[in-house]
Amino acid sequence: FGQVISLDWSPNGEQLLFSVTRQERFELYVMDMKAPEPRKVPQGDSVHSAAYGAWSPDGGEILFRASSATAPGNPGTTRLC
């Protein structure tokens, strides 16, 4: 996956949220301890780069930093989702 830069257990302890980085791109995944493969968060291509996630207190939502795709050399926009 790449270099792990953040980890956060879900409130119920059954899922692990983790961020990785590879070649200046960040990706966010959720690993269910009962499933073999992690799933990417958010799903789809609406966010170019997502990282540094945290669970809501009830475990129903994830807050994360996201940035949109940009041209090389342009930092683009970063927001919390």
mmCIF file of the N, C-alpha and C atoms, coordinates in Angstrom:
data_MODEL
# 
_entry.id   MODEL 
# 
loop_
_atom_site.group_PDB 
_atom_site.id 
_atom_site.type_symbol 
_atom_site.label_atom_id 
_atom_site.label_alt_id 
_atom_site.label_comp_id 
_atom_site.label_asym_id 
_atom_site.label_entity_id 
_atom_site.label_seq_id 
_atom_site.pdbx_PDB_ins_code 
_atom_site.Cartn_x 
_atom_site.Cartn_y 
_atom_site.Cartn_z 
_atom_site.occupancy 
_atom_site.B_iso_or_equiv 
_atom_site.pdbx_formal_charge 
_atom_site.auth_seq_id 
_atom_site.auth_comp_id 
_atom_site.auth_asym_id 
_atom_site.auth_atom_id 
_atom_site.pdbx_PDB_model_num 
ATOM 1   N N  . PHE A 1 1  ? 0.811   -1.206  0.000   1.00 0.00 ? 1  PHE A N  1 
ATOM 2   C CA . PHE A 1 1  ? 0.000   0.000   0.000   1.00 0.00 ? 1  PHE A CA 1 
ATOM 3   C C  . PHE A 1 1  ? 0.846   1.259   0.000   1.00 0.00 ? 1  PHE A C  1 
ATOM 4   N N  . GLY A 1 2  ? 1.964   1.274   0.663   1.00 0.00 ? 2  GLY A N  1 
ATOM 5   C CA . GLY A 1 2  ? 2.804   2.454   0.790   1.00 0.00 ? 2  GLY A CA 1 
ATOM 6   C C  . GLY A 1 2  ? 3.181   2.662   2.242   1.00 0.00 ? 2  GLY A C  1 
ATOM 7   N N  . GLN A 1 3  ? 3.732   3.824   2.550   1.00 0.00 ? 3  GLN A N  1 
ATOM 8   C CA . GLN A 1 3  ? 4.141   4.140   3.913   1.00 0.00 ? 3  GLN A CA 1 
ATOM 9   C C  . GLN A 1 3  ? 2.918   4.562   4.733   1.00 0.00 ? 3  GLN A C  1 
ATOM 10  N N  . VAL A 1 4  ? 2.678   3.900   5.838   1.00 0.00 ? 4  VAL A N  1 
ATOM 11  C CA . VAL A 1 4  ? 1.547   4.233   6.697   1.00 0.00 ? 4  VAL A CA 1 
ATOM 12  C C  . VAL A 1 4  ? 1.868   5.516   7.456   1.00 0.00 ? 4  VAL A C  1 
ATOM 13  N N  . ILE A 1 5  ? 0.935   6.486   7.417   1.00 0.00 ? 5  ILE A N  1 
ATOM 14  C CA . ILE A 1 5  ? 1.161   7.768   8.077   1.00 0.00 ? 5  ILE A CA 1 
ATOM 15  C C  . ILE A 1 5  ? 0.170   8.048   9.199   1.00 0.00 ? 5  ILE A C  1 
ATOM 16  N N  . SER A 1 6  ? -0.943  7.294   9.262   1.00 0.00 ? 6  SER A N  1 
ATOM 17  C CA . SER A 1 6  ? -1.870  7.462   10.384  1.00 0.00 ? 6  SER A CA 1 
ATOM 18  C C  . SER A 1 6  ? -2.704  6.199   10.557  1.00 0.00 ? 6  SER A C  1 
ATOM 19  N N  . LEU A 1 7  ? -3.105  5.949   11.813  1.00 0.00 ? 7  LEU A N  1 
ATOM 20  C CA . LEU A 1 7  ? -3.942  4.797   12.159  1.00 0.00 ? 7  LEU A CA 1 
ATOM 21  C C  . LEU A 1 7  ? -4.992  5.255   13.156  1.00 0.00 ? 7  LEU A C  1 
ATOM 22  N N  . ASP A 1 8  ? -6.214  4.735   13.054  1.00 0.00 ? 8  ASP A N  1 
ATOM 23  C CA . ASP A 1 8  ? -7.259  5.068   14.018  1.00 0.00 ? 8  ASP A CA 1 
ATOM 24  C C  . ASP A 1 8  ? -8.239  3.905   14.106  1.00 0.00 ? 8  ASP A C  1 
ATOM 25  N N  . TRP A 1 9  ? -8.384  3.317   15.300  1.00 0.00 ? 9  TRP A N  1 
ATOM 26  C CA . TRP A 1 9  ? -9.340  2.242   15.505  1.00 0.00 ? 9  TRP A CA 1 
ATOM 27  C C  . TRP A 1 9  ? -10.745 2.807   15.586  1.00 0.00 ? 9  TRP A C  1 
ATOM 28  N N  . SER A 1 10 ? -11.721 2.078   15.063  1.00 0.00 ? 10 SER A N  1 
ATOM 29  C CA . SER A 1 10 ? -13.124 2.472   15.187  1.00 0.00 ? 10 SER A CA 1 
ATOM 30  C C  . SER A 1 10 ? -13.519 2.382   16.667  1.00 0.00 ? 10 SER A C  1 
ATOM 31  N N  . PRO A 1 11 ? -14.561 3.120   17.071  1.00 0.00 ? 11 PRO A N  1 
ATOM 32  C CA . PRO A 1 11 ? -14.983 3.079   18.471  1.00 0.00 ? 11 PRO A CA 1 
ATOM 33  C C  . PRO A 1 11 ? -15.311 1.671   18.986  1.00 0.00 ? 11 PRO A C  1 
ATOM 34  N N  . ASN A 1 12 ? -15.824 0.791   18.125  1.00 0.00 ? 12 ASN A N  1 
ATOM 35  C CA . ASN A 1 12 ? -16.138 -0.569  18.570  1.00 0.00 ? 12 ASN A CA 1 
ATOM 36  C C  . ASN A 1 12 ? -14.940 -1.523  18.465  1.00 0.00 ? 12 ASN A C  1 
ATOM 37  N N  . GLY A 1 13 ? -13.819 -1.044  17.932  1.00 0.00 ? 13 GLY A N  1 
ATOM 38  C CA . GLY A 1 13 ? -12.600 -1.840  17.846  1.00 0.00 ? 13 GLY A CA 1 
ATOM 39  C C  . GLY A 1 13 ? -12.603 -2.897  16.761  1.00 0.00 ? 13 GLY A C  1 
ATOM 40  N N  . GLU A 1 14 ? -13.586 -2.867  15.857  1.00 0.00 ? 14 GLU A N  1 
ATOM 41  C CA . GLU A 1 14 ? -13.670 -3.887  14.819  1.00 0.00 ? 14 GLU A CA 1 
ATOM 42  C C  . GLU A 1 14 ? -13.100 -3.460  13.472  1.00 0.00 ? 14 GLU A C  1 
ATOM 43  N N  . GLN A 1 15 ? -12.779 -2.167  13.315  1.00 0.00 ? 15 GLN A N  1 
ATOM 44  C CA . GLN A 1 15 ? -12.227 -1.674  12.052  1.00 0.00 ? 15 GLN A CA 1 
ATOM 45  C C  . GLN A 1 15 ? -11.049 -0.758  12.332  1.00 0.00 ? 15 GLN A C  1 
ATOM 46  N N  . LEU A 1 16 ? -10.122 -0.748  11.395  1.00 0.00 ? 16 LEU A N  1 
ATOM 47  C CA . LEU A 1 16 ? -8.943  0.112   11.476  1.00 0.00 ? 16 LEU A CA 1 
ATOM 48  C C  . LEU A 1 16 ? -8.934  1.036   10.271  1.00 0.00 ? 16 LEU A C  1 
ATOM 49  N N  . LEU A 1 17 ? -8.846  2.323   10.529  1.00 0.00 ? 17 LEU A N  1 
ATOM 50  C CA . LEU A 1 17 ? -8.750  3.345   9.484   1.00 0.00 ? 17 LEU A CA 1 
ATOM 51  C C  . LEU A 1 17 ? -7.281  3.702   9.354   1.00 0.00 ? 17 LEU A C  1 
ATOM 52  N N  . PHE A 1 18 ? -6.732  3.631   8.136   1.00 0.00 ? 18 PHE A N  1 
ATOM 53  C CA . PHE A 1 18 ? -5.315  3.972   7.992   1.00 0.00 ? 18 PHE A CA 1 
ATOM 54  C C  . PHE A 1 18 ? -5.059  4.762   6.712   1.00 0.00 ? 18 PHE A C  1 
ATOM 55  N N  . SER A 1 19 ? -4.068  5.657   6.797   1.00 0.00 ? 19 SER A N  1 
ATOM 56  C CA . SER A 1 19 ? -3.635  6.482   5.662   1.00 0.00 ? 19 SER A CA 1 
ATOM 57  C C  . SER A 1 19 ? -2.272  5.998   5.208   1.00 0.00 ? 19 SER A C  1 
ATOM 58  N N  . VAL A 1 20 ? -2.078  5.993   3.898   1.00 0.00 ? 20 VAL A N  1 
ATOM 59  C CA . VAL A 1 20 ? -0.772  5.657   3.330   1.00 0.00 ? 20 VAL A CA 1 
ATOM 60  C C  . VAL A 1 20 ? -0.366  6.735   2.334   1.00 0.00 ? 20 VAL A C  1 
ATOM 61  N N  . THR A 1 21 ? 0.915   6.823   2.074   1.00 0.00 ? 21 THR A N  1 
ATOM 62  C CA . THR A 1 21 ? 1.409   7.759   1.071   1.00 0.00 ? 21 THR A CA 1 
ATOM 63  C C  . THR A 1 21 ? 2.346   7.025   0.124   1.00 0.00 ? 21 THR A C  1 
ATOM 64  N N  . ARG A 1 22 ? 2.209   7.382   -1.151  1.00 0.00 ? 22 ARG A N  1 
ATOM 65  C CA . ARG A 1 22 ? 3.080   6.865   -2.214  1.00 0.00 ? 22 ARG A CA 1 
ATOM 66  C C  . ARG A 1 22 ? 3.272   7.970   -3.228  1.00 0.00 ? 22 ARG A C  1 
ATOM 67  N N  . GLN A 1 23 ? 4.492   8.339   -3.479  1.00 0.00 ? 23 GLN A N  1 
ATOM 68  C CA . GLN A 1 23 ? 4.823   9.314   -4.519  1.00 0.00 ? 23 GLN A CA 1 
ATOM 69  C C  . GLN A 1 23 ? 3.930   10.554  -4.461  1.00 0.00 ? 23 GLN A C  1 
ATOM 70  N N  . GLU A 1 24 ? 3.880   11.212  -3.314  1.00 0.00 ? 24 GLU A N  1 
ATOM 71  C CA . GLU A 1 24 ? 3.149   12.453  -3.101  1.00 0.00 ? 24 GLU A CA 1 
ATOM 72  C C  . GLU A 1 24 ? 1.628   12.303  -3.223  1.00 0.00 ? 24 GLU A C  1 
ATOM 73  N N  . ARG A 1 25 ? 1.116   11.110  -3.180  1.00 0.00 ? 25 ARG A N  1 
ATOM 74  C CA . ARG A 1 25 ? -0.334  10.870  -3.206  1.00 0.00 ? 25 ARG A CA 1 
ATOM 75  C C  . ARG A 1 25 ? -0.713  10.152  -1.911  1.00 0.00 ? 25 ARG A C  1 
ATOM 76  N N  . PHE A 1 26 ? -1.805  10.598  -1.302  1.00 0.00 ? 26 PHE A N  1 
ATOM 77  C CA . PHE A 1 26 ? -2.289  9.995   -0.072  1.00 0.00 ? 26 PHE A CA 1 
ATOM 78  C C  . PHE A 1 26 ? -3.538  9.178   -0.371  1.00 0.00 ? 26 PHE A C  1 
ATOM 79  N N  . GLU A 1 27 ? -3.702  8.060   0.346   1.00 0.00 ? 27 GLU A N  1 
ATOM 80  C CA . GLU A 1 27 ? -4.890  7.231   0.210   1.00 0.00 ? 27 GLU A CA 1 
ATOM 81  C C  . GLU A 1 27 ? -5.337  6.805   1.594   1.00 0.00 ? 27 GLU A C  1 
ATOM 82  N N  . LEU A 1 28 ? -6.644  6.656   1.757   1.00 0.00 ? 28 LEU A N  1 
ATOM 83  C CA . LEU A 1 28 ? -7.249  6.302   3.031   1.00 0.00 ? 28 LEU A CA 1 
ATOM 84  C C  . LEU A 1 28 ? -8.012  4.992   2.863   1.00 0.00 ? 28 LEU A C  1 
ATOM 85  N N  . TYR A 1 29 ? -7.857  4.078   3.819   1.00 0.00 ? 29 TYR A N  1 
ATOM 86  C CA . TYR A 1 29 ? -8.497  2.766   3.749   1.00 0.00 ? 29 TYR A CA 1 
ATOM 87  C C  . TYR A 1 29 ? -9.121  2.400   5.092   1.00 0.00 ? 29 TYR A C  1 
ATOM 88  N N  . VAL A 1 30 ? -10.142 1.543   5.021   1.00 0.00 ? 30 VAL A N  1 
ATOM 89  C CA . VAL A 1 30 ? -10.734 0.935   6.208   1.00 0.00 ? 30 VAL A CA 1 
ATOM 90  C C  . VAL A 1 30 ? -10.505 -0.561  6.108   1.00 0.00 ? 30 VAL A C  1 
ATOM 91  N N  . MET A 1 31 ? -9.962  -1.128  7.169   1.00 0.00 ? 31 MET A N  1 
ATOM 92  C CA . MET A 1 31 ? -9.740  -2.572  7.242   1.00 0.00 ? 31 MET A CA 1 
ATOM 93  C C  . MET A 1 31 ? -10.685 -3.133  8.284   1.00 0.00 ? 31 MET A C  1 
ATOM 94  N N  . ASP A 1 32 ? -11.603 -3.998  7.833   1.00 0.00 ? 32 ASP A N  1 
ATOM 95  C CA . ASP A 1 32 ? -12.498 -4.695  8.746   1.00 0.00 ? 32 ASP A CA 1 
ATOM 96  C C  . ASP A 1 32 ? -11.738 -5.934  9.208   1.00 0.00 ? 32 ASP A C  1 
ATOM 97  N N  . MET A 1 33 ? -11.669 -6.157  10.492  1.00 0.00 ? 33 MET A N  1 
ATOM 98  C CA . MET A 1 33 ? -10.885 -7.272  11.017  1.00 0.00 ? 33 MET A CA 1 
ATOM 99  C C  . MET A 1 33 ? -11.458 -8.633  10.594  1.00 0.00 ? 33 MET A C  1 
ATOM 100 N N  . LYS A 1 34 ? -12.689 -8.660  10.069  1.00 0.00 ? 34 LYS A N  1 
ATOM 101 C CA . LYS A 1 34 ? -13.303 -9.909  9.630   1.00 0.00 ? 34 LYS A CA 1 
ATOM 102 C C  . LYS A 1 34 ? -13.262 -10.089 8.116   1.00 0.00 ? 34 LYS A C  1 
ATOM 103 N N  . ALA A 1 35 ? -12.737 -9.103  7.382   1.00 0.00 ? 35 ALA A N  1 
ATOM 104 C CA . ALA A 1 35 ? -12.693 -9.159  5.917   1.00 0.00 ? 35 ALA A CA 1 
ATOM 105 C C  . ALA A 1 35 ? -11.234 -9.203  5.451   1.00 0.00 ? 35 ALA A C  1 
ATOM 106 N N  . PRO A 1 36 ? -10.969 -9.868  4.340   1.00 0.00 ? 36 PRO A N  1 
ATOM 107 C CA . PRO A 1 36 ? -9.577  -10.024 3.889   1.00 0.00 ? 36 PRO A CA 1 
ATOM 108 C C  . PRO A 1 36 ? -8.955  -8.785  3.241   1.00 0.00 ? 36 PRO A C  1 
ATOM 109 N N  . GLU A 1 37 ? -9.764  -7.926  2.633   1.00 0.00 ? 37 GLU A N  1 
ATOM 110 C CA . GLU A 1 37 ? -9.208  -6.802  1.885   1.00 0.00 ? 37 GLU A CA 1 
ATOM 111 C C  . GLU A 1 37 ? -9.696  -5.459  2.437   1.00 0.00 ? 37 GLU A C  1 
ATOM 112 N N  . PRO A 1 38 ? -8.785  -4.490  2.571   1.00 0.00 ? 38 PRO A N  1 
ATOM 113 C CA . PRO A 1 38 ? -9.226  -3.150  2.973   1.00 0.00 ? 38 PRO A CA 1 
ATOM 114 C C  . PRO A 1 38 ? -10.006 -2.481  1.846   1.00 0.00 ? 38 PRO A C  1 
ATOM 115 N N  . ARG A 1 39 ? -10.872 -1.528  2.199   1.00 0.00 ? 39 ARG A N  1 
ATOM 116 C CA . ARG A 1 39 ? -11.605 -0.777  1.177   1.00 0.00 ? 39 ARG A CA 1 
ATOM 117 C C  . ARG A 1 39 ? -11.184 0.680   1.233   1.00 0.00 ? 39 ARG A C  1 
ATOM 118 N N  . LYS A 1 40 ? -11.084 1.272   0.056   1.00 0.00 ? 40 LYS A N  1 
ATOM 119 C CA . LYS A 1 40 ? -10.637 2.655   -0.073  1.00 0.00 ? 40 LYS A CA 1 
ATOM 120 C C  . LYS A 1 40 ? -11.754 3.611   0.353   1.00 0.00 ? 40 LYS A C  1 
ATOM 121 N N  . VAL A 1 41 ? -11.382 4.687   1.029   1.00 0.00 ? 41 VAL A N  1 
ATOM 122 C CA . VAL A 1 41 ? -12.309 5.731   1.470   1.00 0.00 ? 41 VAL A CA 1 
ATOM 123 C C  . VAL A 1 41 ? -11.814 7.049   0.914   1.00 0.00 ? 41 VAL A C  1 
ATOM 124 N N  . PRO A 1 42 ? -12.631 7.874   0.331   1.00 0.00 ? 42 PRO A N  1 
ATOM 125 C CA . PRO A 1 42 ? -13.974 7.577   -0.121  1.00 0.00 ? 42 PRO A CA 1 
ATOM 126 C C  . PRO A 1 42 ? -13.913 6.728   -1.378  1.00 0.00 ? 42 PRO A C  1 
ATOM 127 N N  . GLN A 1 43 ? -14.990 6.060   -1.690  1.00 0.00 ? 43 GLN A N  1 
ATOM 128 C CA . GLN A 1 43 ? -15.045 5.244   -2.898  1.00 0.00 ? 43 GLN A CA 1 
ATOM 129 C C  . GLN A 1 43 ? -15.337 6.144   -4.093  1.00 0.00 ? 43 GLN A C  1 
ATOM 130 N N  . GLY A 1 44 ? -14.838 5.783   -5.261  1.00 0.00 ? 44 GLY A N  1 
ATOM 131 C CA . GLY A 1 44 ? -15.021 6.596   -6.459  1.00 0.00 ? 44 GLY A CA 1 
ATOM 132 C C  . GLY A 1 44 ? -13.838 7.519   -6.685  1.00 0.00 ? 44 GLY A C  1 
ATOM 133 N N  . ASP A 1 45 ? -13.945 8.383   -7.680  1.00 0.00 ? 45 ASP A N  1 
ATOM 134 C CA . ASP A 1 45 ? -12.839 9.247   -8.060  1.00 0.00 ? 45 ASP A CA 1 
ATOM 135 C C  . ASP A 1 45 ? -13.079 10.718  -7.754  1.00 0.00 ? 45 ASP A C  1 
ATOM 136 N N  . SER A 1 46 ? -14.033 11.031  -6.865  1.00 0.00 ? 46 SER A N  1 
ATOM 137 C CA . SER A 1 46 ? -14.337 12.427  -6.587  1.00 0.00 ? 46 SER A CA 1 
ATOM 138 C C  . SER A 1 46 ? -13.228 13.123  -5.794  1.00 0.00 ? 46 SER A C  1 
ATOM 139 N N  . VAL A 1 47 ? -12.411 12.359  -5.097  1.00 0.00 ? 47 VAL A N  1 
ATOM 140 C CA . VAL A 1 47 ? -11.309 12.912  -4.303  1.00 0.00 ? 47 VAL A CA 1 
ATOM 141 C C  . VAL A 1 47 ? -10.007 12.326  -4.824  1.00 0.00 ? 47 VAL A C  1 
ATOM 142 N N  . HIS A 1 48 ? -9.053  13.200  -5.139  1.00 0.00 ? 48 HIS A N  1 
ATOM 143 C CA . HIS A 1 48 ? -7.763  12.764  -5.652  1.00 0.00 ? 48 HIS A CA 1 
ATOM 144 C C  . HIS A 1 48 ? -6.898  12.156  -4.550  1.00 0.00 ? 48 HIS A C  1 
ATOM 145 N N  . SER A 1 49 ? -6.926  12.764  -3.381  1.00 0.00 ? 49 SER A N  1 
ATOM 146 C CA . SER A 1 49 ? -6.039  12.368  -2.304  1.00 0.00 ? 49 SER A CA 1 
ATOM 147 C C  . SER A 1 49 ? -6.767  12.532  -0.976  1.00 0.00 ? 49 SER A C  1 
ATOM 148 N N  . ALA A 1 50 ? -6.814  11.480  -0.144  1.00 0.00 ? 50 ALA A N  1 
ATOM 149 C CA . ALA A 1 50 ? -7.475  11.535  1.154   1.00 0.00 ? 50 ALA A CA 1 
ATOM 150 C C  . ALA A 1 50 ? -6.548  10.950  2.209   1.00 0.00 ? 50 ALA A C  1 
ATOM 151 N N  . ALA A 1 51 ? -6.493  11.581  3.386   1.00 0.00 ? 51 ALA A N  1 
ATOM 152 C CA . ALA A 1 51 ? -5.607  11.104  4.441   1.00 0.00 ? 51 ALA A CA 1 
ATOM 153 C C  . ALA A 1 51 ? -6.035  11.643  5.797   1.00 0.00 ? 51 ALA A C  1 
ATOM 154 N N  . TYR A 1 52 ? -5.367  11.140  6.833   1.00 0.00 ? 52 TYR A N  1 
ATOM 155 C CA . TYR A 1 52 ? -5.526  11.615  8.214   1.00 0.00 ? 52 TYR A CA 1 
ATOM 156 C C  . TYR A 1 52 ? -6.975  11.553  8.672   1.00 0.00 ? 52 TYR A C  1 
ATOM 157 N N  . GLY A 1 53 ? -7.578  10.373  8.593   1.00 0.00 ? 53 GLY A N  1 
ATOM 158 C CA . GLY A 1 53 ? -8.966  10.193  8.982   1.00 0.00 ? 53 GLY A CA 1 
ATOM 159 C C  . GLY A 1 53 ? -9.139  9.978   10.468  1.00 0.00 ? 53 GLY A C  1 
ATOM 160 N N  . ALA A 1 54 ? -10.350 10.262  10.930  1.00 0.00 ? 54 ALA A N  1 
ATOM 161 C CA . ALA A 1 54 ? -10.744 10.017  12.319  1.00 0.00 ? 54 ALA A CA 1 
ATOM 162 C C  . ALA A 1 54 ? -12.207 9.612   12.341  1.00 0.00 ? 54 ALA A C  1 
ATOM 163 N N  . TRP A 1 55 ? -12.556 8.670   13.203  1.00 0.00 ? 55 TRP A N  1 
ATOM 164 C CA . TRP A 1 55 ? -13.924 8.195   13.338  1.00 0.00 ? 55 TRP A CA 1 
ATOM 165 C C  . TRP A 1 55 ? -14.760 9.175   14.140  1.00 0.00 ? 55 TRP A C  1 
ATOM 166 N N  . SER A 1 56 ? -16.053 9.259   13.824  1.00 0.00 ? 56 SER A N  1 
ATOM 167 C CA . SER A 1 56 ? -16.989 9.990   14.683  1.00 0.00 ? 56 SER A CA 1 
ATOM 168 C C  . SER A 1 56 ? -17.168 9.160   15.959  1.00 0.00 ? 56 SER A C  1 
ATOM 169 N N  . PRO A 1 57 ? -17.630 9.768   17.058  1.00 0.00 ? 57 PRO A N  1 
ATOM 170 C CA . PRO A 1 57 ? -17.778 9.021   18.314  1.00 0.00 ? 57 PRO A CA 1 
ATOM 171 C C  . PRO A 1 57 ? -18.654 7.769   18.206  1.00 0.00 ? 57 PRO A C  1 
ATOM 172 N N  . ASP A 1 58 ? -19.661 7.789   17.332  1.00 0.00 ? 58 ASP A N  1 
ATOM 173 C CA . ASP A 1 58 ? -20.522 6.611   17.191  1.00 0.00 ? 58 ASP A CA 1 
ATOM 174 C C  . ASP A 1 58 ? -20.017 5.637   16.118  1.00 0.00 ? 58 ASP A C  1 
ATOM 175 N N  . GLY A 1 59 ? -18.926 5.978   15.412  1.00 0.00 ? 59 GLY A N  1 
ATOM 176 C CA . GLY A 1 59 ? -18.352 5.112   14.384  1.00 0.00 ? 59 GLY A CA 1 
ATOM 177 C C  . GLY A 1 59 ? -19.103 5.125   13.067  1.00 0.00 ? 59 GLY A C  1 
ATOM 178 N N  . GLY A 1 60 ? -20.099 6.000   12.930  1.00 0.00 ? 60 GLY A N  1 
ATOM 179 C CA . GLY A 1 60 ? -20.911 6.031   11.716  1.00 0.00 ? 60 GLY A CA 1 
ATOM 180 C C  . GLY A 1 60 ? -20.342 6.869   10.596  1.00 0.00 ? 60 GLY A C  1 
ATOM 181 N N  . GLU A 1 61 ? -19.392 7.761   10.914  1.00 0.00 ? 61 GLU A N  1 
ATOM 182 C CA . GLU A 1 61 ? -18.812 8.641   9.899   1.00 0.00 ? 61 GLU A CA 1 
ATOM 183 C C  . GLU A 1 61 ? -17.305 8.750   10.098  1.00 0.00 ? 61 GLU A C  1 
ATOM 184 N N  . ILE A 1 62 ? -16.644 9.181   9.022   1.00 0.00 ? 62 ILE A N  1 
ATOM 185 C CA . ILE A 1 62 ? -15.195 9.388   9.056   1.00 0.00 ? 62 ILE A CA 1 
ATOM 186 C C  . ILE A 1 62 ? -14.910 10.806  8.591   1.00 0.00 ? 62 ILE A C  1 
ATOM 187 N N  . LEU A 1 63 ? -14.156 11.550  9.360   1.00 0.00 ? 63 LEU A N  1 
ATOM 188 C CA . LEU A 1 63 ? -13.689 12.880  8.976   1.00 0.00 ? 63 LEU A CA 1 
ATOM 189 C C  . LEU A 1 63 ? -12.277 12.710  8.432   1.00 0.00 ? 63 LEU A C  1 
ATOM 190 N N  . PHE A 1 64 ? -11.985 13.323  7.273   1.00 0.00 ? 64 PHE A N  1 
ATOM 191 C CA . PHE A 1 64 ? -10.647 13.180  6.697   1.00 0.00 ? 64 PHE A CA 1 
ATOM 192 C C  . PHE A 1 64 ? -10.274 14.416  5.898   1.00 0.00 ? 64 PHE A C  1 
ATOM 193 N N  . ARG A 1 65 ? -8.976  14.566  5.671   1.00 0.00 ? 65 ARG A N  1 
ATOM 194 C CA . ARG A 1 65 ? -8.466  15.638  4.831   1.00 0.00 ? 65 ARG A CA 1 
ATOM 195 C C  . ARG A 1 65 ? -8.474  15.155  3.395   1.00 0.00 ? 65 ARG A C  1 
ATOM 196 N N  . ALA A 1 66 ? -8.968  15.992  2.486   1.00 0.00 ? 66 ALA A N  1 
ATOM 197 C CA . ALA A 1 66 ? -9.047  15.608  1.075   1.00 0.00 ? 66 ALA A CA 1 
ATOM 198 C C  . ALA A 1 66 ? -8.527  16.732  0.207   1.00 0.00 ? 66 ALA A C  1 
ATOM 199 N N  . SER A 1 67 ? -7.979  16.365  -0.943  1.00 0.00 ? 67 SER A N  1 
ATOM 200 C CA . SER A 1 67 ? -7.567  17.371  -1.921  1.00 0.00 ? 67 SER A CA 1 
ATOM 201 C C  . SER A 1 67 ? -8.007  16.915  -3.305  1.00 0.00 ? 67 SER A C  1 
ATOM 202 N N  . SER A 1 68 ? -8.250  17.881  -4.167  1.00 0.00 ? 68 SER A N  1 
ATOM 203 C CA . SER A 1 68 ? -8.693  17.577  -5.523  1.00 0.00 ? 68 SER A CA 1 
ATOM 204 C C  . SER A 1 68 ? -7.484  17.405  -6.437  1.00 0.00 ? 68 SER A C  1 
ATOM 205 N N  . ALA A 1 69 ? -7.703  16.766  -7.571  1.00 0.00 ? 69 ALA A N  1 
ATOM 206 C CA . ALA A 1 69 ? -6.631  16.570  -8.550  1.00 0.00 ? 69 ALA A CA 1 
ATOM 207 C C  . ALA A 1 69 ? -6.238  17.914  -9.148  1.00 0.00 ? 69 ALA A C  1 
ATOM 208 N N  . THR A 1 70 ? -4.937  18.106  -9.344  1.00 0.00 ? 70 THR A N  1 
ATOM 209 C CA . THR A 1 70 ? -4.428  19.352  -9.904  1.00 0.00 ? 70 THR A CA 1 
ATOM 210 C C  . THR A 1 70 ? -3.310  19.053  -10.887 1.00 0.00 ? 70 THR A C  1 
ATOM 211 N N  . ALA A 1 71 ? -2.909  20.088  -11.584 1.00 0.00 ? 71 ALA A N  1 
ATOM 212 C CA . ALA A 1 71 ? -1.758  19.968  -12.489 1.00 0.00 ? 71 ALA A CA 1 
ATOM 213 C C  . ALA A 1 71 ? -0.479  19.902  -11.668 1.00 0.00 ? 71 ALA A C  1 
ATOM 214 N N  . PRO A 1 72 ? 0.560   19.273  -12.181 1.00 0.00 ? 72 PRO A N  1 
ATOM 215 C CA . PRO A 1 72 ? 1.837   19.219  -11.475 1.00 0.00 ? 72 PRO A CA 1 
ATOM 216 C C  . PRO A 1 72 ? 2.309   20.625  -11.088 1.00 0.00 ? 72 PRO A C  1 
ATOM 217 N N  . GLY A 1 73 ? 2.780   20.759  -9.850  1.00 0.00 ? 73 GLY A N  1 
ATOM 218 C CA . GLY A 1 73 ? 3.278   22.047  -9.377  1.00 0.00 ? 73 GLY A CA 1 
ATOM 219 C C  . GLY A 1 73 ? 2.207   22.937  -8.782  1.00 0.00 ? 73 GLY A C  1 
ATOM 220 N N  . ASN A 1 74 ? 0.931   22.590  -8.945  1.00 0.00 ? 74 ASN A N  1 
ATOM 221 C CA . ASN A 1 74 ? -0.172  23.367  -8.393  1.00 0.00 ? 74 ASN A CA 1 
ATOM 222 C C  . ASN A 1 74 ? -0.675  22.649  -7.148  1.00 0.00 ? 74 ASN A C  1 
ATOM 223 N N  . PRO A 1 75 ? -0.662  23.302  -5.978  1.00 0.00 ? 75 PRO A N  1 
ATOM 224 C CA . PRO A 1 75 ? -1.060  22.607  -4.755  1.00 0.00 ? 75 PRO A CA 1 
ATOM 225 C C  . PRO A 1 75 ? -2.532  22.234  -4.674  1.00 0.00 ? 75 PRO A C  1 
ATOM 226 N N  . GLY A 1 76 ? -3.398  22.879  -5.486  1.00 0.00 ? 76 GLY A N  1 
ATOM 227 C CA . GLY A 1 76 ? -4.817  22.544  -5.485  1.00 0.00 ? 76 GLY A CA 1 
ATOM 228 C C  . GLY A 1 76 ? -5.495  23.000  -4.218  1.00 0.00 ? 76 GLY A C  1 
ATOM 229 N N  . THR A 1 77 ? -6.643  22.419  -3.921  1.00 0.00 ? 77 THR A N  1 
ATOM 230 C CA . THR A 1 77 ? -7.383  22.775  -2.722  1.00 0.00 ? 77 THR A CA 1 
ATOM 231 C C  . THR A 1 77 ? -7.419  21.601  -1.764  1.00 0.00 ? 77 THR A C  1 
ATOM 232 N N  . THR A 1 78 ? -7.391  21.896  -0.477  1.00 0.00 ? 78 THR A N  1 
ATOM 233 C CA . THR A 1 78 ? -7.469  20.891  0.563   1.00 0.00 ? 78 THR A CA 1 
ATOM 234 C C  . THR A 1 78 ? -8.641  21.235  1.461   1.00 0.00 ? 78 THR A C  1 
ATOM 235 N N  . ARG A 1 79 ? -9.414  20.247  1.851   1.00 0.00 ? 79 ARG A N  1 
ATOM 236 C CA . ARG A 1 79 ? -10.564 20.486  2.713   1.00 0.00 ? 79 ARG A CA 1 
ATOM 237 C C  . ARG A 1 79 ? -10.790 19.299  3.634   1.00 0.00 ? 79 ARG A C  1 
ATOM 238 N N  . LEU A 1 80 ? -11.607 19.515  4.667   1.00 0.00 ? 80 LEU A N  1 
ATOM 239 C CA . LEU A 1 80 ? -12.026 18.422  5.525   1.00 0.00 ? 80 LEU A CA 1 
ATOM 240 C C  . LEU A 1 80 ? -13.345 17.902  5.018   1.00 0.00 ? 80 LEU A C  1 
ATOM 241 N N  . CYS A 1 81 ? -13.511 16.594  4.963   1.00 0.00 ? 81 CYS A N  1 
ATOM 242 C CA . CYS A 1 81 ? -14.754 15.971  4.488   1.00 0.00 ? 81 CYS A CA 1 
ATOM 243 C C  . CYS A 1 81 ? -15.328 15.094  5.573   1.00 0.00 ? 81 CYS A C  1 
# 
